[in-house]
Amino acid sequence: MQQLPLSKCHNGVGDLQWTEVLNCSADENRKLNFFHDDILKPGVSIGIHHHENDEEYYYIISGRGIMTLDGEEFEVGPEDIAAVYPGGSHGLRNHTDYDLRIIVVSVS
């Protein structure tokens, strides 16, 4: 697995360090779309975006951030999980001086 920069993820700020662990989106018989291991350096964000037909889960491995879920902001930290469901929106920003590492899982 190779870690790659993903610039301005969903119109966010900075470069997300993105590692695609598993991608099943090409197989329409699977409910799992993808599994990522991502790092948001200080000041980096994933822009607020909408989900039409899929669910997405962010599991915080380390660090802290501000999660926006359906217009509300929450501070998140290690072992927190946040879910967005079809019709919802979310985003995440690292407002600290430390890396924020997350696992991202998408299912249909």
Backbone as ProteinMPNN parsed JSONL, in Angstrom:
{"seq_chain_A": "MQQLPLSKCHNGVGDLQWTEVLNCSADENRKLNFFHDDILKPGVSIGIHHHENDEEYYYIISGRGIMTLDGEEFEVGPEDIAAVYPGGSHGLRNHTDYDLRIIVVSVS", "coords_chain_A": {"N_chain_A": [[0.844, -1.181, 0.0], [0.513, 2.145, -0.821], [1.148, 5.386, 0.386], [-0.365, 8.328, -0.524], [-0.509, 11.817, -1.447], [-3.533, 13.659, -1.248], [-4.885, 16.29, -2.607], [-6.754, 18.999, -1.383], [-9.157, 17.594, -0.517], [-12.476, 16.938, -1.179], [-12.878, 19.694, -1.548], [-11.538, 20.671, 0.648], [-8.906, 21.891, 2.847], [-5.456, 21.931, 2.167], [-3.215, 19.033, 1.957], [-4.321, 15.825, 2.21], [-3.011, 12.902, 3.608], [-3.242, 9.967, 2.125], [-4.1, 6.602, 2.198], [-5.05, 3.945, 0.397], [-6.478, 1.138, 1.46], [-8.233, -0.857, 0.722], [-10.258, -1.276, -2.137], [-13.346, -1.672, -3.405], [-15.183, -0.656, -5.102], [-15.642, -1.039, -7.826], [-16.895, -3.439, -8.038], [-20.051, -4.27, -8.228], [-21.499, -6.087, -6.747], [-20.71, -6.015, -4.156], [-21.065, -4.608, -0.891], [-19.245, -3.078, 0.482], [-17.463, -0.227, -0.303], [-14.95, 1.146, -0.077], [-11.908, 1.196, 1.921], [-9.971, 3.202, 3.824], [-6.884, 4.483, 5.171], [-6.08, 7.308, 6.632], [-4.265, 10.407, 7.033], [-4.477, 13.53, 8.479], [-2.641, 16.293, 8.462], [-1.641, 19.008, 10.689], [-3.917, 21.684, 10.35], [-5.072, 20.732, 8.016], [-7.976, 19.776, 6.138], [-10.95, 17.86, 5.424], [-13.283, 18.694, 3.193], [-16.685, 19.778, 3.735], [-19.153, 17.64, 2.613], [-21.735, 15.997, 0.708], [-23.647, 12.983, 0.978], [-25.252, 10.814, -1.13], [-26.196, 8.087, -1.72], [-24.719, 6.366, -0.172], [-23.093, 5.171, 2.848], [-20.789, 6.436, 5.23], [-18.05, 5.97, 7.391], [-16.032, 7.364, 9.892], [-13.352, 6.543, 11.793], [-11.533, 7.488, 14.54], [-8.165, 7.21, 14.988], [-5.872, 8.418, 16.131], [-5.012, 11.633, 17.508], [-6.834, 14.791, 17.302], [-9.852, 16.437, 16.226], [-12.244, 18.53, 14.46], [-15.359, 17.526, 13.73], [-17.872, 17.862, 11.357], [-21.204, 17.165, 11.204], [-24.042, 16.873, 9.414], [-24.405, 19.665, 9.597], [-23.825, 20.278, 12.271], [-21.213, 20.808, 14.651], [-18.679, 18.827, 16.189], [-16.235, 17.95, 18.594], [-13.759, 15.534, 18.058], [-11.901, 12.587, 18.97], [-9.366, 10.095, 19.797], [-10.596, 6.803, 19.356], [-13.198, 7.595, 18.853], [-16.067, 7.398, 16.733], [-17.641, 8.416, 13.775], [-20.546, 8.674, 11.825], [-22.002, 9.04, 8.615], [-25.005, 9.069, 6.867], [-27.066, 8.022, 4.014], [-28.168, 10.893, 2.345], [-27.118, 12.637, 4.16], [-24.534, 14.926, 5.398], [-21.019, 15.645, 5.82], [-17.814, 16.615, 7.224], [-14.331, 17.119, 8.078], [-11.87, 18.573, 10.141], [-8.521, 19.251, 11.041], [-7.657, 20.922, 13.724], [-5.517, 21.196, 15.365], [-2.068, 21.022, 16.602], [-0.999, 18.606, 15.957], [-0.786, 15.45, 14.178], [-3.741, 13.985, 12.741], [-5.138, 10.935, 12.618], [-7.149, 8.763, 10.754], [-9.485, 6.105, 10.101], [-11.317, 5.357, 7.273], [-14.344, 4.155, 6.152], [-16.438, 3.118, 3.59], [-19.693, 2.212, 2.617], [-22.319, 0.777, 0.623]], "CA_chain_A": [[0.0, 0.0, 0.0], [1.293, 3.364, -0.953], [0.508, 6.59, 0.895], [-0.298, 9.388, -1.528], [-1.213, 13.044, -1.057], [-4.786, 13.979, -1.927], [-4.994, 17.727, -2.412], [-8.073, 19.65, -1.236], [-10.18, 16.543, -0.508], [-13.838, 17.506, -1.115], [-12.694, 21.144, -1.424], [-10.953, 21.005, 1.94], [-7.658, 22.656, 2.872], [-4.208, 21.188, 2.28], [-3.041, 17.697, 1.391], [-4.623, 14.657, 3.021], [-2.139, 11.754, 3.325], [-4.286, 8.995, 1.825], [-3.673, 5.246, 1.888], [-6.178, 3.084, 0.051], [-6.227, -0.214, 1.931], [-9.089, -1.753, -0.055], [-11.225, -0.594, -2.997], [-14.263, -2.64, -4.019], [-16.247, 0.11, -5.753], [-15.891, -1.536, -9.185], [-17.668, -4.678, -7.939], [-21.394, -3.875, -7.798], [-22.063, -7.101, -5.86], [-20.206, -5.791, -2.8], [-21.579, -3.449, -0.173], [-18.089, -2.267, 0.854], [-16.903, 0.555, -1.411], [-13.519, 1.303, 0.152], [-11.353, 1.259, 3.264], [-8.789, 4.068, 3.76], [-6.144, 4.882, 6.36], [-5.739, 8.673, 6.237], [-3.665, 11.316, 8.013], [-4.652, 14.962, 8.268], [-1.625, 17.083, 9.154], [-2.225, 20.219, 11.273], [-4.496, 22.648, 9.413], [-5.675, 20.059, 6.856], [-9.384, 19.427, 6.32], [-11.782, 17.224, 4.408], [-14.391, 19.632, 3.071], [-18.044, 19.287, 3.969], [-19.715, 17.095, 1.383], [-23.026, 15.318, 0.835], [-23.702, 11.583, 0.549], [-26.565, 10.484, -1.689], [-26.626, 6.69, -1.644], [-23.784, 5.54, 0.585], [-22.774, 5.506, 4.23], [-19.351, 6.532, 5.435], [-17.694, 5.957, 8.802], [-14.694, 7.836, 10.232], [-12.904, 6.074, 13.097], [-10.355, 8.256, 14.892], [-7.09, 6.398, 15.55], [-5.08, 9.289, 17.0], [-5.176, 13.055, 17.261], [-8.134, 15.394, 17.579], [-10.339, 17.254, 15.127], [-13.619, 19.017, 14.504], [-16.209, 16.829, 12.766], [-19.168, 18.477, 11.053], [-22.199, 16.176, 10.799], [-25.346, 17.472, 9.13], [-24.424, 21.057, 10.021], [-23.406, 20.45, 13.661], [-19.805, 20.524, 14.881], [-18.336, 18.039, 17.367], [-14.817, 17.604, 18.721], [-13.542, 14.092, 18.045], [-10.568, 12.158, 19.367], [-9.119, 8.659, 19.701], [-11.654, 5.819, 19.565], [-14.51, 8.098, 18.419], [-16.496, 7.029, 15.383], [-18.709, 9.275, 13.268], [-21.175, 8.071, 10.651], [-22.917, 9.827, 7.8], [-25.922, 8.155, 6.186], [-27.596, 8.609, 2.787], [-28.869, 12.158, 2.532], [-26.408, 13.459, 5.143], [-23.289, 15.582, 5.002], [-19.992, 15.696, 6.858], [-16.475, 17.075, 6.922], [-13.447, 16.981, 9.225], [-10.682, 19.424, 10.065], [-7.534, 19.142, 12.11], [-7.433, 22.262, 14.274], [-4.471, 21.082, 16.378], [-0.675, 21.022, 16.144], [-0.594, 17.21, 15.833], [-1.457, 14.683, 13.124], [-5.025, 13.338, 13.006], [-5.177, 9.716, 11.796], [-8.498, 8.205, 10.722], [-9.871, 5.031, 9.201], [-12.544, 5.726, 6.57], [-15.0, 2.995, 5.531], [-17.628, 3.485, 2.818], [-20.535, 1.095, 2.216], [-23.547, 1.132, -0.103]], "C_chain_A": [[0.885, 1.238, 0.0], [0.502, 4.547, -0.413], [0.736, 7.715, -0.11], [-0.955, 10.654, -0.99], [-2.487, 13.212, -1.893], [-5.071, 15.437, -1.62], [-6.45, 18.18, -2.369], [-9.227, 18.646, -1.317], [-11.568, 17.151, -0.267], [-13.802, 19.015, -0.873], [-12.24, 21.573, -0.038], [-9.662, 21.777, 1.761], [-6.477, 21.702, 2.965], [-4.25, 19.808, 1.641], [-3.308, 16.628, 2.441], [-3.636, 13.564, 2.639], [-3.037, 10.524, 3.296], [-3.675, 7.648, 1.484], [-4.915, 4.418, 1.615], [-5.823, 1.655, 0.433], [-6.993, -1.214, 1.07], [-10.063, -0.913, -0.864], [-12.053, -1.657, -3.706], [-15.328, -1.947, -4.856], [-16.561, -0.374, -7.168], [-16.745, -2.799, -9.192], [-19.051, -4.357, -7.37], [-22.07, -4.897, -6.89], [-21.622, -6.929, -4.412], [-20.84, -4.547, -2.189], [-20.447, -2.518, 0.268], [-17.558, -1.553, -0.384], [-15.387, 0.698, -1.271], [-13.207, 1.363, 1.639], [-10.066, 2.059, 3.139], [-8.17, 4.244, 5.14], [-5.558, 6.248, 6.012], [-5.12, 9.464, 7.385], [-3.922, 12.743, 7.565], [-3.596, 15.664, 9.113], [-2.307, 18.312, 9.769], [-2.693, 21.188, 10.186], [-5.192, 22.039, 8.213], [-7.129, 19.713, 7.166], [-9.91, 18.628, 5.142], [-13.022, 18.097, 4.343], [-15.746, 18.983, 3.319], [-18.638, 18.867, 2.633], [-20.923, 16.229, 1.708], [-22.919, 13.875, 0.338], [-25.121, 11.259, 0.098], [-27.011, 9.073, -1.339], [-25.708, 5.795, -0.825], [-23.656, 6.032, 2.017], [-21.265, 5.573, 4.338], [-19.084, 6.681, 6.921], [-16.266, 6.442, 8.967], [-14.393, 7.346, 11.646], [-11.588, 6.774, 13.409], [-9.349, 7.335, 15.583], [-6.279, 7.225, 16.55], [-5.281, 10.742, 16.586], [-6.586, 13.519, 17.587], [-8.538, 16.238, 16.373], [-11.739, 17.741, 15.389], [-14.377, 18.343, 13.365], [-17.49, 17.634, 12.595], [-20.074, 17.384, 10.521], [-23.538, 16.875, 10.633], [-25.472, 18.866, 9.739], [-24.025, 21.313, 11.462], [-21.949, 20.065, 13.816], [-19.603, 19.801, 16.206], [-16.829, 17.87, 17.408], [-14.714, 16.087, 18.799], [-12.096, 13.79, 18.414], [-10.463, 10.648, 19.293], [-10.296, 7.809, 20.166], [-13.059, 6.349, 19.287], [-14.79, 7.587, 17.017], [-17.648, 7.95, 15.01], [-19.229, 8.651, 11.984], [-22.03, 9.099, 9.937], [-23.708, 8.826, 6.96], [-26.449, 8.795, 4.908], [-28.461, 9.836, 3.078], [-28.168, 13.101, 3.488], [-25.153, 14.09, 4.573], [-22.313, 15.564, 6.168], [-18.693, 16.252, 6.304], [-15.647, 16.969, 8.19], [-12.266, 17.92, 9.045], [-9.805, 19.212, 11.289], [-7.179, 20.548, 12.552], [-6.301, 22.287, 15.297], [-3.083, 21.17, 15.75], [-0.134, 19.617, 15.912], [-1.347, 16.531, 14.692], [-2.767, 14.094, 13.637], [-5.105, 12.147, 12.054], [-6.557, 9.088, 11.907], [-8.553, 7.001, 9.793], [-11.199, 5.454, 8.582], [-13.085, 4.481, 5.871], [-16.278, 3.483, 4.849], [-18.373, 2.221, 2.401], [-21.775, 1.61, 1.511], [-24.701, 0.305, 0.419]], "O_chain_A": [[1.868, 1.334, 0.735], [-0.681, 4.697, -0.719], [1.868, 8.012, -0.493], [-1.863, 10.574, -0.162], [-2.5, 12.936, -3.093], [-5.455, 15.78, -0.502], [-7.264, 17.794, -3.208], [-10.162, 18.832, -2.096], [-11.79, 17.808, 0.75], [-14.593, 19.547, -0.094], [-12.516, 22.689, 0.401], [-9.355, 22.258, 0.67], [-6.5, 20.764, 3.761], [-5.17, 19.463, 0.9], [-2.598, 16.542, 3.443], [-3.437, 13.317, 1.449], [-3.536, 10.092, 4.335], [-2.833, 7.551, 0.592], [-5.74, 4.214, 2.506], [-4.966, 1.034, -0.196], [-6.477, -2.278, 0.729], [-10.632, 0.05, -0.351], [-11.534, -2.439, -4.501], [-16.286, -2.592, -5.28], [-17.664, -0.132, -7.658], [-17.263, -3.19, -10.238], [-19.199, -4.192, -6.159], [-23.118, -4.602, -6.315], [-22.117, -7.632, -3.53], [-21.113, -3.565, -2.879], [-20.655, -1.313, 0.412], [-17.24, -2.188, -1.39], [-14.635, 0.415, -2.203], [-14.082, 1.549, 2.484], [-9.155, 1.644, 2.423], [-8.863, 4.161, 6.155], [-4.645, 6.341, 5.192], [-5.416, 9.221, 8.555], [-3.629, 13.12, 6.431], [-3.655, 15.629, 10.342], [-3.441, 18.625, 9.406], [-1.968, 21.475, 9.233], [-5.845, 22.757, 7.456], [-7.474, 19.399, 8.305], [-9.394, 18.705, 4.027], [-13.74, 18.227, 5.334], [-15.916, 17.778, 3.131], [-18.63, 19.622, 1.661], [-21.102, 15.787, 2.843], [-22.185, 13.589, -0.609], [-26.074, 11.415, 0.861], [-28.067, 8.877, -0.738], [-25.906, 4.58, -0.79], [-24.052, 7.148, 2.352], [-20.546, 4.864, 3.634], [-19.782, 7.411, 7.625], [-15.374, 5.981, 8.255], [-15.1, 7.697, 12.59], [-10.632, 6.672, 12.64], [-9.641, 6.756, 16.629], [-6.03, 6.787, 17.673], [-5.671, 11.033, 15.455], [-7.417, 12.755, 18.079], [-7.693, 16.694, 15.602], [-12.349, 17.413, 16.407], [-14.079, 18.559, 12.19], [-18.115, 18.038, 13.576], [-19.764, 16.746, 9.515], [-24.098, 17.404, 11.593], [-26.501, 19.211, 10.319], [-23.895, 22.473, 11.853], [-21.487, 19.11, 13.192], [-20.252, 20.106, 17.207], [-16.203, 17.666, 16.368], [-15.479, 15.436, 19.51], [-11.195, 14.604, 18.207], [-11.368, 9.987, 18.783], [-10.9, 8.056, 21.21], [-14.028, 5.614, 19.47], [-13.876, 7.371, 16.22], [-18.524, 8.229, 15.829], [-18.458, 8.162, 11.159], [-22.696, 9.922, 10.566], [-23.154, 7.869, 6.419], [-26.296, 10.003, 4.728], [-29.349, 9.815, 3.93], [-28.575, 14.255, 3.62], [-24.76, 13.832, 3.435], [-22.704, 15.481, 7.333], [-18.496, 16.346, 5.093], [-16.198, 16.75, 9.269], [-11.725, 18.053, 7.948], [-10.285, 19.021, 12.407], [-6.486, 21.278, 11.843], [-6.135, 23.273, 16.015], [-2.938, 21.363, 14.543], [1.065, 19.449, 15.692], [-2.418, 16.986, 14.29], [-2.89, 13.75, 14.812], [-5.137, 12.319, 10.836], [-7.078, 8.9, 13.006], [-7.784, 6.888, 8.839], [-12.11, 5.866, 9.299], [-12.379, 3.835, 5.097], [-17.095, 4.173, 5.459], [-17.77, 1.274, 1.895], [-22.23, 2.726, 1.759], [-25.828, 0.447, -0.056]]}, "name": "protein", "num_of_chains": 1, "seq": "MQQLPLSKCHNGVGDLQWTEVLNCSADENRKLNFFHDDILKPGVSIGIHHHENDEEYYYIISGRGIMTLDGEEFEVGPEDIAAVYPGGSHGLRNHTDYDLRIIVVSVS"}
